[in-house]
Amino acid sequence: MPPPTAALSLPSASSPSLFPFSSSPSSTKPQIGFCPSTRPSPRLPKPISPLRKLMPLSAVSIEKETLTSERPDTFLREADGQDDASVRSRFQRMILEVQDNVCAALEAVDGAGKFKEDAWTRPGGGGGISRVLQDGAVFEKAGVNISVVYGVMPPEAYRAAKASATDQKPGPIPFFAAGVSSVLHPKNPFAPTLHFNYRYFETDAPKDAPGAPRQWWFGGGTDFTPAYIFEEDVKHFHSIQKKACDKFDPSFYPRFKKWCDDYFYIKHRGERRGLGGIFFDDLNDYDQEMLLSFATECANSVVPAYIPIIEKRKDTPFNESQKAWQQLRRGRYVEFNLVYDRGTTFGLKTGGRIESILVSLPLFARWEYDHKPEEGSEEWKLLDACINPKEWI
């Protein structure tokens, strides 16, 4: 998810390191393996903390969010208008409506859990609403967040936000980012996890390149991560994605389905996170109005794609072994999100609200040494489908 960010401020020369390093060994510890010498030791330069060498500028000093007691009517600046005259305004309205609709559907199917809501703002402009339902009757953890944020991103965050290679000059880049992002983790191992995210970005000319053209793009997708395969469920999910895509361009579904399979790839495991869906990024080669409508259609397809499956699977009996397999797959979810996910990387590089960034992580995950499911088992079939993506429809 593209989380919130804000302007950077340089640390002073006296800023302390988070992990102080001593320039000399403690006199209380024995020195082993060296012959004593009567010659004075040469004066060595004070070592530089590896943390200070490697820490990105964006991690040093960043404005933090402020929680508000009342949800504001808009997070847009006055200059962006409060009506539907701008893409920014209409995208904000869309993500607020999607958040409300998805949360209402999830509370209805859960029957017991209720979303906790936090609204927050940023000194640099904008803000967001984080909603989390935790330890309900059906959902272990369900997060549905929106953000509408202004700020200045460092070059490394720009590269994290962009899917394509860029020759962008180094320098702070003013930006606007808005999005809705959600991850839904059910308790039952036969009920699938779902992730969706739809976002809109604009960047102004970099600080050191005045006059460069403003850039904009849409990104997002919806993907399906079960622990067990029910082909009718997977086909239902993919058919809803294809239906949304086909309303705009018949090439969208096969193109974005492959993009999803490629993006959610855990390189160090040689497998996908789940059974795919659709994914796109840096999308600006179509009419802006068309892409706004397309993102809206995809976001509105979440409820019909997911809720019927949850209603069907939420009460399926399961045993401890099946629950353990679900938690092993959730471990894969954690690995992808913390190592590869561009939204997480962007948020961590720009000082985003940490609770919102990490809301995607499950309450429980599992790692077992050298775990391999028995060939031909239901668990093996899921792993095989993650290694070898299939065409489901």
Phi, psi and chi 1 to 4 in degrees:
 res  aa     phi    psi   chi1   chi2   chi3   chi4
   1 MET       -  141.0   74.9 -170.4  124.0      -
   2 PRO   -79.0  102.6   -8.7   21.0      -      -
   3 PRO   -84.1  174.9    4.7    7.1      -      -
   4 PRO   -70.2  155.7   24.3  -32.8      -      -
   5 THR  -148.9  178.0 -176.9      -      -      -
   6 ALA  -156.5 -179.9      -      -      -      -
   7 ALA   -67.9  153.2      -      -      -      -
   8 LEU   -95.7  154.5  -53.0  178.6      -      -
   9 SER  -132.8  137.5   59.1      -      -      -
  10 LEU   -72.8  142.5  -70.7  168.5      -      -
  11 PRO   -73.3  151.7   27.3  -32.8      -      -
  12 SER   -77.3  166.9   66.4      -      -      -
  13 ALA   -64.7  -21.8      -      -      -      -
  14 SER   -94.5    7.8   60.6      -      -      -
  15 SER   -60.0  127.0  -63.8      -      -      -
  16 PRO   -75.4  150.1   28.8  -34.4      -      -
  17 SER   -72.8  146.9  169.3      -      -      -
  18 LEU   -66.5  -31.8  -65.1  177.8      -      -
  19 PHE  -124.9   93.7  -62.5   94.4      -      -
  20 PRO   -63.4  137.4   22.3  -31.2      -      -
  21 PHE  -112.3  133.8  -74.6   79.2      -      -
  22 SER   -80.7  143.0  170.9      -      -      -
  23 SER   -87.6   -4.3   59.8      -      -      -
  24 SER  -143.2  151.7   60.4      -      -      -
  25 PRO   -69.0  153.5   24.5  -32.5      -      -
  26 SER   -67.8  137.8  167.8      -      -      -
  27 SER   -71.5  -12.9   60.1      -      -      -
  28 THR   -84.3  -10.8   62.4      -      -      -
  29 LYS  -100.4  134.9  -65.9 -177.8 -179.9  179.3
  30 PRO   -66.9  144.0   24.2  -32.8      -      -
  31 GLN   -97.6  115.1  -57.2  -60.7  -56.7      -
  32 ILE  -108.2  136.0  -59.6  174.1      -      -
  33 GLY    90.1   10.0      -      -      -      -
  34 PHE  -123.1  140.5  -67.9   90.9      -      -
  35 CYS   -81.9  135.6  -64.9      -      -      -
  36 PRO   -66.3  149.9   24.0  -32.5      -      -
  37 SER  -134.1  143.7  172.2      -      -      -
  38 THR   -86.6  -10.0   57.3      -      -      -
  39 ARG   -78.2  141.1  -69.6 -179.7  -63.6  174.4
  40 PRO   -65.8  143.0   25.2  -34.2      -      -
  41 SER   -70.4  139.9  -60.2      -      -      -
  42 PRO   -63.5  145.6   24.2  -33.7      -      -
  43 ARG   -74.3  120.6 -176.7  178.8  -64.6  -85.6
  44 LEU   -99.7  149.9  -61.2  175.0      -      -
  45 PRO   -64.4  145.7   22.3  -31.6      -      -
  46 LYS   -64.2  125.3 -175.0  175.5  179.4  179.7
  47 PRO   -65.1  147.6   22.8  -31.9      -      -
  48 ILE   -90.1  132.6  -61.0  174.0      -      -
  49 SER   -56.3  129.8  158.2      -      -      -
  50 PRO   -56.6  -32.7  -22.6   32.2      -      -
  51 LEU   -62.9  -42.7 -177.4   67.8      -      -
  52 ARG   -70.1  -28.2  -66.7  177.6   67.3   85.5
  53 LYS   -68.1  -43.2  -81.0 -176.1  179.8  179.6
  54 LEU   -98.9  -18.7  -59.7  176.2      -      -
  55 MET   -64.2  124.5 -175.9 -170.7  -57.6      -
  56 PRO   -65.7  150.2   22.2  -31.1      -      -
  57 LEU   -53.2  -37.2  172.7   62.6      -      -
  58 SER   -66.4  -15.6   53.8      -      -      -
  59 ALA   -91.3   -0.4      -      -      -      -
  60 VAL   -87.1  -54.7  177.5      -      -      -
  61 SER  -151.5  112.0  179.6      -      -      -
  62 ILE  -138.9  141.0  -62.7  178.1      -      -
  63 GLU   -58.5  138.6  -64.9  174.9  -26.7      -
  64 LYS  -101.9  159.3  -55.4  -54.0  -68.8 -177.5
  65 GLU   -74.6  159.1   72.2  -79.1  -14.0      -
  66 THR  -122.7  122.5  -58.6      -      -      -
  67 LEU   -69.3  142.1  -68.2  176.4      -      -
  68 THR  -118.1  147.7   62.3      -      -      -
  69 SER   -78.7  -23.7   57.2      -      -      -
  70 GLU  -124.4  139.1  -66.5 -175.7    6.1      -
  71 ARG   -72.2  123.2  169.3  178.3  167.7  172.2
  72 PRO   -71.2  158.6   24.4  -31.2      -      -
  73 ASP   -69.9  -30.1  -67.3  -29.3      -      -
  74 THR  -151.6  153.0 -179.1      -      -      -
  75 PHE  -105.6    0.8  -66.3  104.6      -      -
  76 LEU   -78.3  148.8  -66.9  173.0      -      -
  77 ARG   -70.4  155.4  -69.2  172.7  175.5  167.9
  78 GLU   -58.9  -34.0 -172.6  173.6  -11.5      -
  79 ALA   -64.0  -21.8      -      -      -      -
  80 ASP   -86.1   -6.5  -74.6  -30.7      -      -
  81 GLY    81.3  157.2      -      -      -      -
  82 GLN  -112.3    4.6  -51.9  -55.6  -41.6      -
  83 ASP  -105.8 -158.3   52.5   20.6      -      -
  84 ASP  -100.7   27.0  -76.5  -14.2      -      -
  85 ALA   -75.1  -23.5      -      -      -      -
  86 SER  -118.6  156.9   68.6      -      -      -
  87 VAL   -63.1  -37.4  171.7      -      -      -
  88 ARG   -57.6  -46.0  -67.4 -176.9  179.2 -170.0
  89 SER   -66.1  -44.1  178.8      -      -      -
  90 ARG   -69.8  -34.5  -80.2  176.1  -73.6  158.8
  91 PHE   -68.1  -39.7 -163.6   85.8      -      -
  92 GLN   -59.7  -44.9  176.3 -171.2 -117.8      -
  93 ARG   -61.9  -40.5  177.8  166.6   55.9   84.2
  94 MET   -63.1  -47.4 -177.2  -88.4  -81.4      -
  95 ILE   -69.4  -31.4   61.3  177.2      -      -
  96 LEU   -65.6  -41.2  -74.0  167.1      -      -
  97 GLU   -67.7  -40.6  -70.0  175.0   -5.1      -
  98 VAL   -63.0  -43.5  167.5      -      -      -
  99 GLN   -58.4  -46.6 -175.4 -176.1   46.5      -
 100 ASP   -61.4  -46.2  -73.6  -16.4      -      -
 101 ASN   -67.0  -43.8  -66.3  -21.3      -      -
 102 VAL   -66.6  -44.0  170.6      -      -      -
 103 CYS   -62.6  -40.6  -72.1      -      -      -
 104 ALA   -63.1  -41.6      -      -      -      -
 105 ALA   -67.0  -39.0      -      -      -      -
 106 LEU   -69.6  -41.4  -64.4  175.4      -      -
 107 GLU   -63.2  -37.7  -74.4 -172.9  -13.2      -
 108 ALA   -65.6  -43.0      -      -      -      -
 109 VAL   -76.2  -28.8   76.6      -      -      -
 110 ASP   -72.3  -44.3 -170.0  -84.0      -      -
 111 GLY    84.1  -20.0      -      -      -      -
 112 ALA  -129.7  -43.4      -      -      -      -
 113 GLY   -73.6  149.7      -      -      -      -
 114 LYS  -129.0  146.5  -62.9  -66.1 -178.9 -176.3
 115 PHE   -76.0  134.3  -81.2   92.0      -      -
 116 LYS   -89.2  134.3  174.8 -172.3  175.2 -176.8
 117 GLU  -116.2  133.0  177.3  177.5  -64.8      -
 118 ASP  -121.8  124.5  -72.4  -28.6      -      -
 119 ALA  -105.6  142.4      -      -      -      -
 120 TRP  -146.8  157.5   46.2  -90.3      -      -
 121 THR  -130.4  166.7   59.3      -      -      -
 122 ARG  -123.9  141.5  -73.4 -108.7  172.1  170.9
 123 PRO   -57.9  -33.0  -24.4   33.8      -      -
 124 GLY   -77.8   -2.0      -      -      -      -
 125 GLY   116.3  148.6      -      -      -      -
 126 GLY    80.4 -163.3      -      -      -      -
 127 GLY   167.4 -158.7      -      -      -      -
 128 GLY  -172.1  176.7      -      -      -      -
 129 ILE  -132.0  120.9  -60.3  168.3      -      -
 130 SER  -106.3  130.0  -61.0      -      -      -
 131 ARG  -127.0  131.2  -70.8 -177.7 -177.1  168.7
 132 VAL  -136.0  129.8  178.6      -      -      -
 133 LEU  -108.5  120.8 -174.1  160.0      -      -
 134 GLN  -127.3  135.4 -169.3  162.6  -71.6      -
 135 ASP    55.6   49.6 -155.3   19.5      -      -
 136 GLY   -84.5 -166.4      -      -      -      -
 137 ALA   -75.0  -34.7      -      -      -      -
 138 VAL  -108.7  -41.2  172.0      -      -      -
 139 PHE  -102.3  127.1  -68.6   99.9      -      -
 140 GLU   -67.3  -44.1  174.4 -174.4  -64.9      -
 141 LYS  -159.9  129.1 -171.4  178.3 -179.2 -174.9
 142 ALA  -136.1  121.5      -      -      -      -
 143 GLY  -119.5  135.1      -      -      -      -
 144 VAL  -135.4  107.4 -172.6      -      -      -
 145 ASN  -118.3  147.5  -59.5  -24.5      -      -
 146 ILE  -127.7  151.2   67.3  101.8      -      -
 147 SER  -145.5  143.8   61.4      -      -      -
 148 VAL  -134.8  106.3  178.6      -      -      -
 149 VAL  -135.6  141.5 -176.4      -      -      -
 150 TYR  -113.9  150.8  -56.1   81.2      -      -
 151 GLY   176.2 -167.7      -      -      -      -
 152 VAL  -129.7  121.4  178.5      -      -      -
 153 MET  -103.5  145.7   71.5  174.4   87.0      -
 154 PRO   -74.4  163.9   28.0  -33.6      -      -
 155 PRO   -56.6  -37.9  -24.8   33.4      -      -
 156 GLU   -67.6  -29.7   65.1  -92.6   22.9      -
 157 ALA   -73.2  -35.5      -      -      -      -
 158 TYR   -61.2  -43.2 -178.3   82.3      -      -
 159 ARG   -65.6  -34.2  -71.6 -171.0  -68.3  -89.2
 160 ALA   -68.8  -33.6      -      -      -      -
 161 ALA   -77.0  -27.9      -      -      -      -
 162 LYS   -95.2  134.7  -69.0  -80.7  -73.9  179.0
 163 ALA   -77.5  -35.1      -      -      -      -
 164 SER   -91.1  157.7   57.3      -      -      -
 165 ALA   -64.0  148.6      -      -      -      -
 166 THR  -137.0  145.5  175.5      -      -      -
 167 ASP  -100.5   25.8   57.2   -1.4      -      -
 168 GLN   -53.5  130.7 -177.3   68.2   55.7      -
 169 LYS   -64.5  145.0  -75.5 -171.9  174.3 -177.3
 170 PRO   -65.8  141.0   22.5  -31.8      -      -
 171 GLY   150.5  153.7      -      -      -      -
 172 PRO   -60.6  139.8  -21.0   32.7      -      -
 173 ILE  -122.5  112.5  -59.3  164.3      -      -
 174 PRO   -64.5  140.4  -19.8   32.6      -      -
 175 PHE  -148.4  161.8   78.0   97.7      -      -
 176 PHE  -126.6  134.0  168.2   86.8      -      -
 177 ALA  -139.4  133.6      -      -      -      -
 178 ALA  -138.2  144.4      -      -      -      -
 179 GLY  -170.3  162.7      -      -      -      -
 180 VAL  -120.0  135.4   57.0      -      -      -
 181 SER  -141.8  140.9 -176.0      -      -      -
 182 SER  -150.9  142.2  175.7      -      -      -
 183 VAL  -133.6  132.2  176.5      -      -      -
 184 LEU  -123.7  114.6  -46.7  173.3      -      -
 185 HIS  -112.0  103.9  -67.4  -63.6      -      -
 186 PRO   -75.8  163.0  -10.9   26.2      -      -
 187 LYS   -76.8  -42.8  -70.7 -176.0  171.9 -179.6
 188 ASN   -71.1  127.8 -165.9  -58.0      -      -
 189 PRO   -65.6  -14.2   19.9  -30.3      -      -
 190 PHE   -91.3   -4.8  -64.6  113.0      -      -
 191 ALA   -98.8  127.9      -      -      -      -
 192 PRO   -78.7  152.3   30.0  -36.0      -      -
 193 THR   -77.4  146.0  -74.1      -      -      -
 194 LEU  -130.3  141.9 -173.0   85.7      -      -
 195 HIS  -128.6  137.0  160.3 -101.0      -      -
 196 PHE  -143.6  152.2   71.9   89.0      -      -
 197 ASN  -156.8  128.7  172.8  -73.0      -      -
 198 TYR  -133.7  130.6  -67.6   96.4      -      -
 199 ARG  -144.5  157.8   56.1 -165.6  177.4  -87.3
 200 TYR  -135.1  132.2  174.9   66.9      -      -
 201 PHE  -123.0  144.4  -99.5   81.8      -      -
 202 GLU  -134.6  139.7  -72.3 -176.9   10.8      -
 203 THR  -125.3  142.3   60.2      -      -      -
 204 ASP   -92.5 -178.3  -69.6  -31.0      -      -
 205 ALA   -62.6  137.7      -      -      -      -
 206 PRO   -57.5  155.2  -22.2   32.4      -      -
 207 LYS   -59.1  -31.2  -67.7  -69.4 -172.1 -179.0
 208 ASP  -100.8   14.1   58.0   -6.0      -      -
 209 ALA  -139.5   61.5      -      -      -      -
 210 PRO   -60.2  142.0   21.7  -32.4      -      -
 211 GLY    94.4   -9.2      -      -      -      -
 212 ALA   -66.3  148.3      -      -      -      -
 213 PRO   -68.9  148.5   24.7  -34.0      -      -
 214 ARG   -68.9  141.9  170.2  178.1  -70.7 -177.2
 215 GLN  -114.9  150.4  -61.9 -172.0   49.0      -
 216 TRP  -143.0  153.2   60.3  -95.1      -      -
 217 TRP  -162.7  156.9   67.9   91.7      -      -
 218 PHE  -108.1  152.7  -70.9   86.4      -      -
 219 GLY  -150.3  166.7      -      -      -      -
 220 GLY   150.7 -165.2      -      -      -      -
 221 GLY   154.5  171.0      -      -      -      -
 222 THR  -135.4  127.5  -55.4      -      -      -
 223 ASP  -134.9  157.0   62.2  -78.4      -      -
 224 PHE  -119.8  123.9 -171.3   70.5      -      -
 225 THR  -131.2   82.0  -52.0      -      -      -
 226 PRO   -85.0  161.8   31.1  -32.3      -      -
 227 ALA   -93.1  -22.8      -      -      -      -
 228 TYR  -133.5  145.9  -70.1   91.7      -      -
 229 ILE   -93.2  123.0  -63.9  177.2      -      -
 230 PHE  -117.0  108.5  -65.5   91.6      -      -
 231 GLU   -57.8  -36.3  -74.5 -149.6   18.7      -
 232 GLU   -63.2  -34.3   62.3 -171.9  -79.7      -
 233 ASP   -69.0  -45.7  -65.0   -7.8      -      -
 234 VAL   -63.9  -41.3 -172.6      -      -      -
 235 LYS   -66.0  -39.6  -71.3  179.5  178.1  178.6
 236 HIS   -60.1  -48.9  167.3   78.8      -      -
 237 PHE   -58.9  -49.5  171.3   79.2      -      -
 238 HIS   -68.2  -32.3  -83.4  -87.6      -      -
 239 SER   -66.0  -35.3   68.5      -      -      -
 240 ILE   -67.8  -38.5  -62.3  -65.5      -      -
 241 GLN   -64.5  -42.9  -51.4  -47.0  -53.5      -
 242 LYS   -64.6  -40.7 -175.2  177.0 -174.0  -59.3
 243 LYS   -60.0  -43.5 -178.0  179.1  177.7 -178.4
 244 ALA   -63.7  -42.7      -      -      -      -
 245 CYS   -67.0  -42.6  -69.6      -      -      -
 246 ASP   -64.9  -21.5  -73.6   -8.4      -      -
 247 LYS   -64.8  -19.1  -70.8 -177.5  178.6 -179.8
 248 PHE  -116.7  -39.9  -64.3   86.3      -      -
 249 ASP  -165.3  121.7 -170.3  -40.7      -      -
 250 PRO   -63.6  -15.1   19.6  -30.3      -      -
 251 SER   -82.4  -13.4   71.8      -      -      -
 252 PHE   -64.0  -48.7  -83.8    4.5      -      -
 253 TYR   -62.1  -52.8  173.9   74.6      -      -
 254 PRO   -61.9  -36.3   16.2  -27.6      -      -
 255 ARG   -67.5  -46.7  174.5 -175.8  170.0 -167.5
 256 PHE   -80.4  -23.1  -61.7  156.9      -      -
 257 LYS   -67.1  -46.1 -166.7  -92.8 -175.9 -172.2
 258 LYS   -63.9  -40.2 -176.4 -179.7 -174.9  -54.5
 259 TRP   -60.2  -40.4 -158.0  -21.4      -      -
 260 CYS   -64.2  -46.9 -174.3      -      -      -
 261 ASP   -58.6  -39.4  -70.9  -24.2      -      -
 262 ASP   -74.3  -38.9  -68.2  -17.3      -      -
 263 TYR   -69.7  -46.0  176.6   74.1      -      -
 264 PHE   -86.8   48.9  -69.1  103.4      -      -
 265 TYR  -104.3  124.5 -179.2   65.9      -      -
 266 ILE   -91.6   97.7  -52.4  171.4      -      -
 267 LYS   -59.5  -42.5  -64.4  177.3 -175.4  176.9
 268 HIS   -72.4  -12.6   60.4  -88.5      -      -
 269 ARG  -103.5  -21.3  -63.6  -76.0 -171.1 -178.1
 270 GLY    71.8   33.0      -      -      -      -
 271 GLU  -149.4  160.2   63.8 -168.5   60.4      -
 272 ARG   -83.2  159.6  -83.3   77.6 -172.4  165.5
 273 ARG   -68.3  -35.1 -171.8  175.5   74.7  175.7
 274 GLY  -156.4 -148.4      -      -      -      -
 275 LEU  -105.5   22.5  -58.9 -174.5      -      -
 276 GLY    78.2 -161.2      -      -      -      -
 277 GLY   158.3 -126.1      -      -      -      -
 278 ILE  -130.1  151.4   58.6  170.6      -      -
 279 PHE  -154.2  139.0  177.5   85.8      -      -
 280 PHE  -150.4  155.3   56.1   90.5      -      -
 281 ASP  -153.5  162.5 -150.3   -6.7      -      -
 282 ASP    53.3   33.0  -69.2   -8.7      -      -
 283 LEU   -85.0  107.5 -154.1   60.3      -      -
 284 ASN  -148.0   16.6   60.4    4.1      -      -
 285 ASP   -95.9   16.7   50.9   -9.4      -      -
 286 TYR  -127.4  171.9  -64.3   83.1      -      -
 287 ASP   -58.2  136.9  177.4   75.2      -      -
 288 GLN   -61.1  -39.7 -166.6  174.8   32.6      -
 289 GLU   -65.2  -39.5  -66.4  -65.5  -32.7      -
 290 MET   -63.6  -43.0 -176.9  -91.7 -126.3      -
 291 LEU   -69.4  -33.5  -68.4  178.4      -      -
 292 LEU   -62.5  -43.9  174.7   60.1      -      -
 293 SER   -65.4  -38.3  -63.6      -      -      -
 294 PHE   -64.7  -46.8  172.7   59.3      -      -
 295 ALA   -60.9  -39.1      -      -      -      -
 296 THR   -64.5  -44.1  -59.2      -      -      -
 297 GLU   -61.0  -44.1 -179.7   70.4   25.2      -
 298 CYS   -63.7  -44.1  -68.9      -      -      -
 299 ALA   -64.6  -37.6      -      -      -      -
 300 ASN   -73.5  -10.8  -72.5  -23.4      -      -
 301 SER   -87.2   -5.8  -62.6      -      -      -
 302 VAL   -61.5  -49.7  167.8      -      -      -
 303 VAL   -62.2  -50.9  169.8      -      -      -
 304 PRO   -66.4  -23.9   19.9  -31.3      -      -
 305 ALA   -77.7  -30.8      -      -      -      -
 306 TYR  -109.8  -44.6 -174.1   59.5      -      -
 307 ILE   -60.7  -42.0  -64.8  -59.9      -      -
 308 PRO   -59.0  -33.9  -25.3   35.7      -      -
 309 ILE   -69.7  -43.3  -61.9  172.7      -      -
 310 ILE   -62.5  -43.5  -69.8  -63.2      -      -
 311 GLU   -60.4  -33.3  -70.5  175.5  -26.4      -
 312 LYS   -77.0  -33.7 -172.4 -172.6  -56.2 -177.5
 313 ARG  -108.1  -12.2  -54.0  -61.9  173.8 -167.0
 314 LYS   -64.2  -24.7   64.0 -175.5  177.1   67.3
 315 ASP  -110.0   13.6  -62.7  -41.0      -      -
 316 THR   -66.4  129.5  -55.8      -      -      -
 317 PRO   -62.2  146.0  -21.3   33.2      -      -
 318 PHE  -147.5  164.6   61.0   88.8      -      -
 319 ASN  -116.1  179.4   57.6   37.9      -      -
 320 GLU   -65.4  -36.5  -70.3 -175.7    8.0      -
 321 SER   -64.1  -40.2  174.9      -      -      -
 322 GLN   -69.1  -36.1  -69.8  159.9  -19.5      -
 323 LYS   -65.6  -39.7 -174.3   66.4  178.0  175.8
 324 ALA   -63.2  -39.2      -      -      -      -
 325 TRP   -64.0  -41.6  172.0 -111.1      -      -
 326 GLN   -57.2  -42.7  178.7 -161.7   47.4      -
 327 GLN   -70.4  -31.9  -68.4  176.6   -9.2      -
 328 LEU   -63.5  -42.4  -77.3  167.1      -      -
 329 ARG   -67.1  -32.7  -63.7  -50.5  -56.8  174.5
 330 ARG   -66.4  -30.1  -64.4 -124.5  166.6  116.0
 331 GLY   -61.2  -39.1      -      -      -      -
 332 ARG   -63.0  -37.5  -60.3  -67.5 -156.8  -92.7
 333 TYR   -60.3  -45.6 -148.9   94.2      -      -
 334 VAL   -62.4  -44.4  171.6      -      -      -
 335 GLU   -58.8  -47.6  -69.9  176.0   27.6      -
 336 PHE   -62.3  -47.4  177.4   85.4      -      -
 337 ASN   -63.9  -38.1  -79.4   28.5      -      -
 338 LEU   -85.2  -23.9  -66.2 -176.3      -      -
 339 VAL   -99.2  -40.4  177.3      -      -      -
 340 TYR  -117.6  -27.1  -59.0  111.5      -      -
 341 ASP   -62.3  126.7 -175.9   67.6      -      -
 342 ARG   -70.6  -32.7 -158.1  157.0   48.5 -117.0
 343 GLY   -65.9  -42.6      -      -      -      -
 344 THR   -63.6  -44.7  -57.2      -      -      -
 345 THR   -59.5  -44.7  -58.5      -      -      -
 346 PHE   -59.7  -46.2  176.1   78.1      -      -
 347 GLY   -63.5  -42.1      -      -      -      -
 348 LEU   -70.2  -32.0  -64.9  176.7      -      -
 349 LYS   -77.2  -20.3  -74.8 -177.7  178.6  -64.7
 350 THR  -113.2   11.4   55.3      -      -      -
 351 GLY    70.7   34.3      -      -      -      -
 352 GLY   -63.9  167.2      -      -      -      -
 353 ARG   -65.1  113.2 -175.4  172.4 -173.7  -98.0
 354 ILE   -63.1  -36.3 -163.3   68.5      -      -
 355 GLU   -65.3  -33.8  -68.1  -61.8  -31.3      -
 356 SER   -73.7  -39.0  -60.9      -      -      -
 357 ILE   -64.5  -43.8  -62.1  168.9      -      -
 358 LEU   -93.8    9.0  -60.4 -176.4      -      -
 359 VAL   -64.7  -18.8   75.9      -      -      -
 360 SER   -70.2  -18.7   64.3      -      -      -
 361 LEU   -77.3  141.4  -57.5 -175.3      -      -
 362 PRO   -74.0  163.5   28.4  -35.1      -      -
 363 LEU   -66.8  -35.2  -76.1 -175.6      -      -
 364 PHE  -133.2  135.9  -56.4  101.4      -      -
 365 ALA  -144.3  166.9      -      -      -      -
 366 ARG  -143.3  141.9 -175.2 -176.7 -175.0   98.0
 367 TRP  -130.1  125.7  -74.0  -94.8      -      -
 368 GLU  -118.6  142.5  -68.9 -176.9   14.7      -
 369 TYR   -66.5  124.0 -179.9   74.5      -      -
 370 ASP    52.3   44.7 -162.5   27.3      -      -
 371 HIS   -76.4  130.8 -178.8  -83.6      -      -
 372 LYS  -136.5  121.1  -67.4 -178.2  176.3   67.0
 373 PRO   -68.7  152.3   24.0  -32.0      -      -
 374 GLU   -66.0  132.4 -178.7 -178.6   -8.7      -
 375 GLU   -59.4  132.9 -173.8  170.0  -11.2      -
 376 GLY    91.6  -12.0      -      -      -      -
 377 SER   -73.7  167.1   66.7      -      -      -
 378 GLU   -63.0  -35.2  -65.6  -56.9  -48.0      -
 379 GLU   -66.5  -41.2  -67.9   80.8    5.6      -
 380 TRP   -63.4  -38.0  179.6   89.2      -      -
 381 LYS   -62.5  -39.3  -69.0  176.2 -176.8  175.7
 382 LEU   -65.2  -46.8 -176.5  -78.8      -      -
 383 LEU   -61.9  -40.8 -178.7   58.3      -      -
 384 ASP   -61.1  -39.8 -179.8   64.9      -      -
 385 ALA   -69.0  -28.9      -      -      -      -
 386 CYS   -75.8  -30.0  -69.5      -      -      -
 387 ILE   -80.4  -37.3  -64.9  171.8      -      -
 388 ASN  -121.9   90.4  -56.2  -65.6      -      -
 389 PRO   -56.2  143.3  -21.3   31.6      -      -
 390 LYS  -114.5  160.1  -58.0  179.2 -175.0  -60.1
 391 GLU   -94.4  111.6  -62.3  -58.8  -36.9      -
 392 TRP   -87.2  -22.8  -63.7  100.7      -      -
 393 ILE  -134.2      -   55.2  173.9      -      -
